[in-house]
Amino acid sequence: MQPGSELGLVVEICSMAADGGFVNVLNDHKRRDEVQALSERCRSSGSAGLIAVGHLLVSLTEEERVASKFVFTGTLKATIDSFSAGRG
């Protein structure tokens, strides 16, 4: 596994999740910054799946629940559209 690779990014996200890194992320500024950094790396990826994960991660750090729901809904729609386009 190459450092900075997409697989490495997936492992980093899974490790953070397994360690409880996404629990109460709004109350811990350091963890919120880490999640936002992971989100940026995902969203700059060429993989539709990682881009969707990036949007999901940023929605976890959004303090405004309405905005968070909007981001999550947009992510879900983009993911469905990307998979539908791949089938056509």
Secondary structure, 3 states (H helix, E strand, C coil): CCCCCHHHHHHHHHHHHHCCCCCCHHHCHHHHHHHHHHHHHHHCCCCHHHHHHHHHHHHHCCCCHHHHHHHHHHHHHHHHHHHHHHHC
